[in-house]
Amino acid sequence: MSRTSRTRSHGHRSRKKRLTLMIVAPVAAVAAGVTLMNSAGAATPSEVSADCKSDSDKLENCEFVDVQFKRNSLGPNERVSGISNNCGNTTDTTKSFSVSASVTRTTQLEEGFISDSGIKLGNSFFEIGAKFQTKEVNITRDDKKTTLAFERSDTVKSEHIGFFMWSHKRTDVSGFIKATYKEAQDGKTVFFSPSEGSTAVHVFYPQILNNGTPDGRLWLRNVKCGTPEASALLNSSGGVSTQSVEDGAEDIRVEPGFGEGGDAVTDVEIPLSEISAQ
């Protein structure tokens, strides 16, 4: 009888233990959930930059902090006119070109380029730009486009194709993003992207001439017909001689810089003073 009593007592204790475990488990799950929620804040630079780019309502403020700068940094090499085809002709020919290029303030994050980043960060870029606006160097501080556009006749060599290339001058200001959150994320409110003191974020402020047009390097490029370079260009644009770069922007290739095209390419720089005098 005592064995029966002990057996019942043992079974009763086991049920109590099981009940205790069943009660503890949900509490542990809730605790784990709270931990996960706390760790879901802006803990990584990419999350910080994403919140700043979207002007998230979680932010109290977001600002760009400049660390260093470089003036007269050249932008990408862009084809800014249609292609004039002089293949099959044994003489040089004068061709008419319609040239169009535009510049704007841009920002380069680790994830790529953005033209503007919401109200908070955009205002910061404008204010930082004011520091680098001088009597000698006029820059574009906002995200409005400034355009260079003109008509011009130039010589396309025999058995060559010709077009205009452009690379704008800009002031490259590098630094980092500082984000302040309204409520603590991971136990703090201030985060940096990618890190405090870094120079990984670049804000490019295009430099502007006194006449209001973008400053930069402009050149006429001749490419010898029958070469891979010429074939690629003609195939990408359909060989159209009057199409502007904006009309066929999706077909534009990445081009080498001035004097970097190789033996099949001849570059002649065009002073911008010639353009402004037209």
C-alpha positions in Angstrom: 0.0 0.0 0.0 2.8 2.3 0.7 4.2 1.5 -2.8 0.9 2.5 -4.3 0.9 5.7 -2.2 4.5 6.5 -3.4 3.6 5.8 -7.0 0.6 8.1 -6.8 2.7 10.7 -5.1 5.4 10.4 -7.8 2.9 10.7 -10.6 1.4 13.8 -9.0 4.9 15.4 -8.7 5.6 14.6 -12.4 2.4 16.3 -13.5 3.3 19.4 -11.4 6.7 19.5 -13.1 5.2 19.2 -16.5 2.8 22.0 -15.7 5.6 24.1 -14.5 7.6 23.6 -17.7 4.5 24.4 -19.8 4.1 27.7 -17.9 7.9 28.6 -18.1 8.2 27.9 -21.9 5.8 30.7 -23.0 7.5 33.2 -20.7 10.8 32.3 -22.3 9.4 32.7 -25.7 8.1 36.2 -24.8 11.5 37.1 -23.4 13.1 35.9 -26.6 10.6 37.9 -28.7 11.4 41.1 -26.7 15.1 40.5 -27.3 14.5 40.0 -31.1 12.4 43.2 -31.2 15.1 45.2 -29.4 17.7 43.9 -31.9 15.6 44.8 -34.9 16.5 48.4 -34.6 18.9 50.4 -36.8 22.0 48.3 -36.0 23.7 48.3 -39.4 25.0 51.1 -41.6 22.7 50.0 -44.5 19.6 50.3 -42.2 20.7 53.8 -41.1 21.3 55.0 -44.7 18.0 53.4 -45.8 16.1 55.3 -43.1 17.9 58.5 -44.0 17.2 58.0 -47.7 13.4 57.4 -47.1 13.3 60.3 -44.5 11.8 57.8 -42.0 9.5 59.1 -39.4 11.6 57.2 -36.9 14.3 59.8 -37.2 14.7 62.9 -35.2 17.4 64.1 -37.6 19.7 62.9 -40.2 22.8 64.8 -41.4 25.8 64.5 -43.6 29.1 65.2 -41.8 31.9 66.3 -44.1 35.5 65.1 -43.4 37.5 66.0 -46.5 37.0 67.5 -50.0 38.6 67.6 -53.5 37.9 70.3 -56.1 37.9 69.8 -59.8 37.2 66.0 -59.6 36.0 64.8 -63.0 32.7 63.0 -63.3 31.9 60.0 -65.5 32.8 60.0 -69.2 29.5 60.5 -71.1 28.6 60.6 -74.8 26.6 63.7 -75.2 25.7 63.8 -78.9 24.5 61.5 -81.6 27.0 59.6 -83.7 27.9 60.9 -87.2 28.9 58.1 -89.5 31.7 58.9 -92.1 32.5 55.2 -92.8 33.1 54.5 -96.5 34.2 58.1 -97.3 37.8 58.7 -98.2 37.7 62.4 -97.2 37.1 64.3 -94.0 33.6 65.7 -93.6 32.1 68.5 -91.7 29.2 67.3 -89.6 26.6 69.1 -87.5 26.2 68.0 -83.9 23.5 68.6 -81.3 25.1 68.4 -77.9 23.3 68.2 -74.6 24.5 67.4 -71.0 23.1 68.0 -67.6 24.5 67.9 -64.1 23.1 67.8 -60.6 24.2 67.2 -57.1 24.5 63.5 -56.4 25.3 61.3 -53.4 27.2 58.1 -53.5 26.4 55.6 -50.7 27.8 52.1 -50.4 24.6 50.9 -52.0 25.1 53.2 -55.1 24.1 56.6 -56.2 21.1 58.7 -55.2 20.2 62.2 -56.5 18.4 63.3 -53.4 17.7 61.8 -50.0 14.6 63.3 -48.4 14.1 66.5 -46.6 16.4 66.1 -43.6 19.4 64.8 -45.4 18.8 67.0 -48.4 18.9 70.1 -46.2 22.2 68.9 -44.7 23.7 68.5 -48.2 22.7 72.1 -49.0 24.2 73.4 -45.8 27.4 71.6 -46.3 27.6 72.8 -49.9 27.5 76.4 -48.6 30.9 75.8 -47.0 32.5 75.1 -50.3 30.8 77.9 -52.3 33.5 80.6 -52.9 34.1 83.5 -55.2 36.5 81.3 -57.2 34.4 78.1 -57.3 30.6 78.2 -57.9 28.9 74.9 -57.2 25.4 73.4 -57.5 24.2 72.8 -54.0 20.6 71.7 -54.6 19.3 68.8 -56.6 18.1 70.9 -59.6 19.7 70.1 -63.0 22.0 72.5 -64.8 22.3 72.0 -68.5 24.9 72.5 -71.2 23.3 72.5 -74.7 24.5 73.8 -78.1 24.7 73.1 -81.8 28.1 72.8 -83.4 29.8 71.8 -86.7 33.1 69.8 -86.5 35.2 67.6 -88.7 34.7 63.8 -88.7 37.8 62.1 -90.2 37.5 59.8 -93.3 36.6 56.2 -92.4 35.7 57.3 -88.9 32.6 57.9 -86.8 32.5 61.1 -84.6 30.6 62.2 -81.5 31.1 64.5 -78.5 32.2 63.4 -75.1 31.8 65.2 -71.8 33.1 64.9 -68.2 31.9 67.5 -65.7 34.0 69.1 -63.0 32.7 68.7 -59.5 33.7 69.2 -55.8 33.9 65.8 -54.1 33.0 66.2 -50.5 33.4 62.9 -48.5 32.3 62.0 -45.0 29.7 60.0 -43.1 26.0 60.1 -42.2 24.9 60.7 -38.6 21.3 59.6 -37.8 19.5 60.5 -34.5 16.4 58.4 -33.8 13.4 59.6 -31.8 13.4 56.4 -29.7 16.4 54.2 -28.7 17.3 51.5 -31.2 19.5 48.8 -29.6 19.8 51.0 -26.5 21.0 54.2 -28.2 19.6 56.9 -30.4 22.7 58.0 -32.5 24.0 55.8 -35.3 26.6 56.4 -38.1 26.8 55.2 -41.6 29.1 53.6 -42.4 31.0 54.7 -39.3 31.9 57.9 -37.4 34.8 59.7 -39.1 34.6 57.6 -42.3 35.0 59.2 -45.8 32.9 56.5 -47.6 29.9 58.7 -48.4 30.6 61.1 -51.3 28.5 64.1 -52.2 29.4 65.5 -55.6 28.6 69.2 -56.2 28.9 70.1 -59.9 31.0 73.2 -60.6 29.4 76.0 -62.6 30.9 78.6 -64.9 30.1 82.3 -64.5 27.7 82.1 -67.5 25.6 79.5 -65.5 26.6 76.4 -67.5 28.4 73.4 -66.1 32.2 73.4 -66.0 34.1 70.4 -67.3 36.0 68.8 -70.2 34.4 68.6 -73.6 36.0 66.8 -76.5 35.3 65.5 -80.1 36.0 61.8 -80.4 36.8 60.1 -83.7 36.7 56.3 -83.8 38.1 54.4 -86.8 35.5 52.4 -88.7 35.7 48.6 -88.8 37.2 48.4 -85.3 35.4 46.7 -82.4 35.0 50.1 -80.7 33.2 51.6 -83.7 31.1 48.5 -84.3 29.9 48.5 -80.7 29.0 52.1 -80.8 27.1 51.8 -84.1 25.2 48.8 -82.8 24.3 50.4 -79.5 22.8 53.5 -81.2 21.6 52.0 -84.4 24.0 54.2 -86.3 21.8 57.2 -86.0 23.7 60.4 -86.7 21.1 62.9 -85.2 19.9 61.1 -82.1 20.6 63.0 -78.9 22.1 61.3 -75.9 18.8 61.8 -74.0 16.7 60.1 -76.7 18.9 57.0 -76.6 20.1 57.1 -73.0 19.4 53.4 -72.4 21.8 52.5 -75.2 24.8 54.6 -74.0 27.9 52.6 -73.3 30.5 53.4 -70.6 33.3 55.2 -72.6 37.0 55.6 -71.8 38.3 59.0 -70.7 40.0 61.7 -72.7 43.1 60.3 -74.5 42.4 56.8 -73.1 40.6 55.2 -76.1 43.6 53.5 -77.7 45.1 53.6 -81.2 41.7 53.5 -83.0 40.5 56.6 -81.1 41.4 60.3 -81.7 40.3 62.9 -79.1 40.4 66.7 -79.6 39.5 68.8 -76.6 37.1 71.7 -77.2 37.6 74.7 -74.9 34.4 75.7 -73.2 35.2 79.3 -74.0 34.4 78.4 -77.7 31.0 77.2 -76.7 30.1 80.2 -74.6 31.2 82.5 -77.4 28.7 80.9 -79.8 
